Amino acid sequence: MVNARLQDDLRAKAAHLGFAACGFARADVGPEPGARLERWLGEGHHGTMEWMEARKVQRASPQGLWPEARSVIALGMSYAPDGDPLALASDPEAARISVYAQGRDYHDVVKKALKALARWLIEREPTSELKVFVDTAPVMEKPLGQAAGIGWQGKHTNLVSTDHGSWLFLGAIYSTLKFAPDASHPDRCGSCRACQDACPTDAFPEPYRLDARRCVSYLTIEHKGPVPEEFRAALGNRIYGCDDCLAACPWNKFADTAHRHMKLAPREELTAPRLARFLAFDDAGFRAFFSGSPIKRVGRDRFVRNCLYAAGNSGSEELLPPVRHLCADPDPAVADAANWALARLTSSGG
């Protein structure tokens, strides 16, 4: 077991690097997370995210991915929003982008800080080994975060913190060092079901379980091709992700932007963007505008497809010209979305 001084110093270094939360857990987490994952996959709730199933053994536990791991350092970086994430819900010509995607790509920001913390730890313990992860490897950051005491996995399946609400990007360091584990965080959702009631597509078959196939974030980011028609109206003006279940959590009243990493501040042009601008994007314009943004990963076609669903829900005749133009788009999903939007707008008198 490493000495307590090293653990205290590591927490201080993590805070210096911009992490708002840091905790320690054993790498042998037991069978429960893997069993929950197996059930979720067995019910098909992962949709078309085949990569979730392809590496389920490695994902089930840290030692399944790296047998030499002895401890997990769980870290959280705040991206608390400045105001109400749902403020644009009543502005149909606005494009709602999830809070997490309004700033720089969190993969880059969190990974840079993780690597800096890893270098510091290796300097202190040169014979140790470690691996760093941020949302790009088979790692279950949320159960590990709960085991390490930095929050608990709420009824919306995301991590909730008493200090930072639902607004934490999670990273993990697997280490061959044996750190003293923190106590697992207790569940403090109680009888609250605000997140469940807030979901626009009824994506929670029961508390603590998410059917990704019905989730707006999945539909606007992961789902390829046309979105099933049963969900299109419910998308409203959400064009990339969804904050509804997160924003509804009462624990967010304790979240403070003072703890937000400065590089995760939102870009002004993404806090209240207009749909008309995005409907005009070609591939080059999309890539240039979203350079350094996590939104870039979905590509122009999927992004414009989402914007067309929002246009169809807007009731705005101002959007008819770009919608009509996109009916002949070479991408089948874009053309399908444009024709759906045109039918909606013209049937409503646009």
C-alpha positions as CSV (number, residue, x, y, z in Angstrom):
1,M,0.0,0.0,0.0
2,V,1.4,3.4,-1.0
3,N,1.8,6.0,1.8
4,A,-1.0,8.4,2.6
5,R,1.2,11.4,1.8
6,L,1.5,10.3,-1.8
7,Q,-2.3,10.0,-2.1
8,D,-2.8,13.4,-0.6
9,D,-0.2,15.0,-2.9
10,L,-1.9,13.3,-5.9
11,R,-5.3,14.8,-5.0
12,A,-3.7,18.2,-4.7
13,K,-1.9,17.8,-8.0
14,A,-5.2,16.7,-9.7
15,A,-6.9,19.8,-8.3
16,H,-4.1,22.0,-9.6
17,L,-4.5,20.4,-13.1
18,G,-8.2,21.4,-13.1
19,F,-9.9,18.2,-11.8
20,A,-12.8,19.0,-9.5
21,A,-13.0,15.5,-8.1
22,C,-10.5,12.7,-7.4
23,G,-11.0,9.4,-5.7
24,F,-9.5,5.9,-5.4
25,A,-10.9,2.5,-5.9
26,R,-9.6,-1.1,-6.1
27,A,-9.2,-2.5,-9.5
28,D,-10.9,-5.8,-8.6
29,V,-14.4,-4.2,-8.5
30,G,-16.4,-7.4,-8.2
31,P,-19.0,-9.0,-10.6
32,E,-21.9,-6.5,-10.2
33,P,-20.8,-3.9,-12.9
34,G,-20.2,-6.6,-15.4
35,A,-23.5,-8.3,-14.6
36,R,-25.4,-5.0,-15.2
37,L,-23.6,-4.5,-18.5
38,E,-24.4,-8.0,-19.6
39,R,-28.1,-7.5,-18.9
40,W,-28.1,-4.1,-20.7
41,L,-26.5,-5.6,-23.8
42,G,-28.7,-8.7,-23.6
43,E,-31.8,-6.5,-23.8
44,G,-30.4,-4.7,-26.8
45,H,-30.5,-1.3,-25.1
46,H,-27.1,-0.4,-26.7
47,G,-28.7,-0.1,-30.1
48,T,-26.2,0.0,-32.9
49,M,-23.2,0.6,-30.6
50,E,-21.6,-2.7,-31.4
51,W,-18.3,-1.6,-29.8
52,M,-20.0,-1.9,-26.4
53,E,-20.6,-5.6,-26.9
54,A,-17.3,-6.4,-28.8
55,R,-15.2,-5.6,-25.8
56,K,-17.6,-6.3,-23.0
57,V,-15.1,-8.6,-21.1
58,Q,-12.5,-5.8,-21.0
59,R,-15.2,-3.3,-20.0
60,A,-16.6,-5.3,-17.2
61,S,-13.7,-4.6,-14.9
62,P,-10.3,-2.8,-14.9
63,Q,-8.5,-6.1,-14.5
64,G,-10.4,-7.5,-17.5
65,L,-8.7,-4.8,-19.6
66,W,-5.4,-4.8,-17.8
67,P,-4.7,-7.7,-15.4
68,E,-1.8,-5.9,-13.8
69,A,-3.9,-3.0,-12.5
70,R,-4.2,-2.8,-8.7
71,S,-6.0,0.6,-8.3
72,V,-8.1,3.0,-10.2
73,I,-7.8,6.8,-9.8
74,A,-11.2,8.2,-10.8
75,L,-11.3,11.9,-11.8
76,G,-14.0,14.4,-12.6
77,M,-13.6,17.7,-14.5
78,S,-16.5,20.1,-14.1
79,Y,-18.3,21.6,-17.1
80,A,-21.1,23.3,-15.1
81,P,-23.2,25.6,-17.4
82,D,-23.5,29.3,-16.9
83,G,-27.3,29.3,-17.0
84,D,-30.3,27.2,-17.6
85,P,-29.5,24.5,-20.1
86,L,-33.1,24.3,-21.1
87,A,-33.5,28.0,-21.8
88,L,-33.7,27.6,-25.6
89,A,-36.6,25.1,-25.4
90,S,-39.1,27.8,-26.1
91,D,-37.2,29.3,-29.1
92,P,-38.0,27.0,-32.0
93,E,-35.6,28.6,-34.5
94,A,-32.7,28.2,-32.2
95,A,-30.6,25.0,-32.2
96,R,-30.1,23.3,-28.9
97,I,-26.7,21.8,-28.4
98,S,-25.8,19.8,-25.2
99,V,-23.8,21.8,-22.7
100,Y,-20.9,19.4,-22.9
101,A,-20.4,20.0,-26.6
102,Q,-20.5,23.8,-26.6
103,G,-16.8,24.2,-25.7
104,R,-13.6,22.5,-26.7
105,D,-13.5,18.7,-27.2
106,Y,-13.4,17.3,-23.7
107,H,-11.4,14.3,-24.9
108,D,-8.5,16.6,-25.6
109,V,-8.8,18.7,-22.4
110,V,-9.3,15.9,-20.0
111,K,-6.7,13.6,-21.6
112,K,-4.0,16.4,-21.5
113,A,-4.7,16.8,-17.8
114,L,-4.7,13.0,-17.2
115,K,-1.3,12.7,-19.0
116,A,0.2,15.5,-16.9
117,L,-1.0,13.8,-13.7
118,A,0.4,10.5,-15.0
119,R,3.8,12.0,-15.6
120,W,3.8,13.5,-12.1
121,L,3.0,10.1,-10.6
122,I,5.7,8.3,-12.6
123,E,8.2,10.8,-11.4
124,R,7.2,10.0,-7.8
125,E,7.0,6.3,-8.3
126,P,9.3,5.4,-11.3
127,T,8.8,1.6,-11.0
128,S,5.1,1.8,-11.3
129,E,3.0,1.5,-14.4
130,L,-0.2,3.1,-15.4
131,K,-2.7,3.7,-18.2
132,V,-5.0,6.7,-18.8
133,F,-8.5,6.7,-20.2
134,V,-11.2,9.2,-21.2
135,D,-14.2,7.8,-22.9
136,T,-12.3,6.1,-25.7
137,A,-11.6,2.7,-24.3
138,P,-13.7,-0.1,-22.7
139,V,-13.8,1.5,-19.3
140,M,-17.0,1.9,-17.1
141,E,-16.1,5.3,-15.7
142,K,-19.4,5.9,-13.9
143,P,-19.4,2.7,-11.8
144,L,-15.7,3.3,-11.1
145,G,-16.5,6.9,-10.1
146,Q,-19.1,5.7,-7.6
147,A,-16.7,3.0,-6.2
148,A,-14.1,5.8,-5.8
149,G,-16.5,8.0,-3.9
150,I,-16.7,11.0,-6.3
151,G,-20.4,10.6,-6.9
152,W,-23.1,8.0,-7.5
153,Q,-24.8,6.6,-10.6
154,G,-28.2,8.3,-10.6
155,K,-31.5,7.2,-11.9
156,H,-30.6,8.7,-15.3
157,T,-27.5,6.4,-15.3
158,N,-25.0,9.3,-15.2
159,L,-22.8,10.2,-12.3
160,V,-24.2,12.7,-9.8
161,S,-22.0,14.7,-7.4
162,T,-23.2,16.5,-4.3
163,D,-20.8,19.3,-5.2
164,H,-20.9,19.4,-9.0
165,G,-24.4,18.0,-9.8
166,S,-24.5,16.1,-13.1
167,W,-21.8,18.2,-14.8
168,L,-18.6,16.1,-14.6
169,F,-16.5,14.8,-17.4
170,L,-14.9,11.5,-16.2
171,G,-11.5,10.2,-16.6
172,A,-9.6,7.2,-15.1
173,I,-6.0,6.2,-14.4
174,Y,-5.3,2.5,-13.9
175,S,-2.2,1.9,-11.8
176,T,-0.1,-1.0,-10.6
177,L,0.2,0.9,-7.3
178,K,-2.0,-0.2,-4.4
179,F,-3.8,3.0,-3.1
180,A,-6.0,3.0,-0.1
181,P,-9.6,2.9,-1.6
182,D,-12.1,5.6,-0.7
183,A,-15.5,4.6,0.5
184,S,-18.1,4.0,-2.3
185,H,-20.5,6.9,-2.6
186,P,-24.0,6.2,-1.3
187,D,-27.0,6.6,-3.6
188,R,-28.8,9.8,-2.8
189,C,-31.5,9.9,-5.4
190,G,-34.1,8.8,-2.8
191,S,-37.7,8.9,-4.2
192,C,-36.9,11.7,-6.7
193,R,-37.8,10.9,-10.3
194,A,-37.2,14.3,-11.9
195,C,-34.8,12.9,-14.5
196,Q,-37.2,10.2,-15.5
197,D,-40.1,12.5,-15.9
198,A,-38.0,15.0,-17.9
199,C,-37.1,12.6,-20.7
200,P,-38.8,13.7,-23.9
201,T,-38.7,10.2,-25.5
202,D,-39.4,8.0,-22.4
203,A,-36.0,6.4,-22.7
204,F,-35.9,5.0,-19.1
205,P,-37.8,1.6,-18.8
206,E,-37.2,1.9,-15.1
207,P,-34.9,3.9,-12.8
208,Y,-31.2,3.3,-13.3
209,R,-31.8,1.8,-16.8
210,L,-31.5,3.6,-20.1
211,D,-32.7,2.3,-23.4
212,A,-30.2,4.1,-25.7
213,R,-32.4,3.4,-28.7
214,R,-34.9,5.9,-27.4
215,C,-32.4,8.4,-26.0
216,V,-32.1,11.8,-27.8
217,S,-28.4,11.9,-27.3
218,Y,-28.0,8.5,-29.0
219,L,-30.4,9.4,-31.8
220,T,-28.7,12.6,-32.6
221,I,-25.1,11.4,-32.2
222,E,-24.7,7.7,-32.5
223,H,-27.6,6.7,-34.7
224,K,-26.8,6.6,-38.4
225,G,-29.4,7.0,-41.2
226,P,-32.9,8.4,-40.7
227,V,-34.1,8.7,-37.1
228,P,-37.3,6.6,-36.6
229,E,-40.4,8.8,-37.3
230,E,-41.9,8.1,-33.9
231,F,-39.1,10.2,-32.3
232,R,-38.7,13.1,-34.7
233,A,-41.3,15.4,-33.2
234,A,-40.0,14.7,-29.7
235,L,-36.5,15.9,-30.7
236,G,-37.9,19.4,-30.7
237,N,-35.0,21.8,-31.5
238,R,-32.3,19.5,-30.0
239,I,-29.7,19.0,-32.7
240,Y,-26.8,17.5,-30.8
241,G,-27.3,15.6,-27.5
242,C,-29.8,16.3,-24.8
243,D,-29.5,17.8,-21.3
244,D,-33.1,17.3,-20.1
245,C,-32.5,14.5,-17.6
246,L,-29.3,16.0,-16.3
247,A,-30.7,19.5,-16.0
248,A,-33.7,18.2,-14.0
249,C,-31.5,16.8,-11.2
250,P,-32.0,18.8,-8.0
251,W,-28.4,18.3,-7.0
252,N,-27.4,20.7,-9.8
253,K,-28.2,23.6,-7.4
254,F,-24.8,23.0,-5.8
255,A,-22.9,23.1,-9.1
256,D,-20.7,26.2,-9.5
257,T,-19.0,27.4,-12.6
258,A,-16.1,28.5,-10.4
259,H,-15.0,24.9,-10.5
260,R,-15.3,24.6,-14.3
261,H,-12.1,24.1,-16.2
262,M,-11.3,27.3,-18.1
263,K,-10.8,25.4,-21.4
264,L,-14.4,24.0,-21.2
265,A,-16.1,27.3,-21.3
266,P,-18.8,27.5,-24.1
267,R,-18.1,29.1,-27.4
268,E,-20.4,32.1,-27.6
269,E,-21.6,31.2,-31.1
270,L,-22.8,27.8,-29.8
271,T,-24.9,29.0,-26.8
272,A,-27.8,30.2,-28.8
273,P,-27.1,29.4,-32.5
274,R,-29.8,29.7,-35.2
275,L,-30.9,26.8,-37.3
276,A,-30.8,28.7,-40.6
277,R,-27.0,29.1,-40.3
278,F,-26.4,25.4,-39.8
279,L,-28.8,24.3,-42.6
280,A,-26.4,26.1,-45.0
281,F,-23.4,24.0,-44.1
282,D,-21.5,22.0,-46.7
283,D,-18.9,19.6,-45.6
284,A,-16.0,22.1,-45.7
285,G,-18.0,24.7,-43.8
286,F,-19.1,22.2,-41.2
287,R,-15.5,21.0,-40.6
288,A,-14.1,24.5,-40.4
289,F,-16.8,25.7,-38.0
290,F,-16.6,22.8,-35.6
291,S,-12.8,22.4,-35.7
292,G,-11.7,21.4,-32.1
293,S,-15.3,20.5,-31.2
294,P,-16.7,17.1,-30.3
295,I,-19.5,17.8,-32.7
296,K,-17.1,17.3,-35.6
297,R,-17.2,13.6,-35.1
298,V,-20.7,13.1,-36.4
299,G,-19.9,14.7,-39.8
300,R,-21.9,17.2,-41.8
301,D,-24.6,14.8,-43.0
302,R,-25.7,13.6,-39.6
303,F,-25.5,17.1,-38.2
304,V,-27.6,18.7,-41.0
305,R,-30.1,15.7,-40.7
306,N,-30.6,16.7,-37.0
307,C,-31.0,20.4,-37.9
308,L,-33.7,19.5,-40.5
309,Y,-35.8,17.6,-37.8
310,A,-35.5,20.7,-35.7
311,A,-36.6,22.9,-38.7
312,G,-39.6,20.6,-39.2
313,N,-40.5,21.1,-35.6
314,S,-40.0,24.9,-35.7
315,G,-43.2,25.9,-37.6
316,S,-41.1,28.7,-39.1
317,E,-41.7,29.6,-42.8
318,E,-38.3,31.4,-42.7
319,L,-36.7,28.0,-42.9
320,L,-38.6,26.8,-45.9
321,P,-36.0,27.9,-48.6
322,P,-33.1,26.0,-47.1
323,V,-35.3,23.0,-46.3
324,R,-36.5,22.8,-49.9
325,H,-33.0,23.1,-51.1
326,L,-31.9,20.1,-49.0
327,C,-34.6,17.9,-50.3
328,A,-32.2,17.1,-53.2
329,D,-29.2,16.5,-51.0
330,P,-27.0,13.6,-52.1
331,D,-27.1,12.1,-48.7
332,P,-30.3,9.9,-48.4
333,A,-30.8,10.6,-44.7
334,V,-30.5,14.4,-45.2
335,A,-32.9,14.3,-48.1
336,D,-35.4,12.2,-46.1
337,A,-35.2,14.6,-43.2
338,A,-35.7,17.6,-45.5
339,N,-38.7,16.1,-47.1
340,W,-40.2,15.3,-43.6
341,A,-39.5,18.8,-42.5
342,L,-41.0,20.3,-45.6
343,A,-44.2,18.3,-45.1
344,R,-44.4,19.4,-41.5
345,L,-43.8,23.1,-42.4
346,T,-46.3,23.2,-45.3
347,S,-49.0,21.2,-43.5
348,S,-48.8,23.8,-40.6
349,G,-49.4,26.6,-43.1
350,G,-45.7,27.6,-43.8
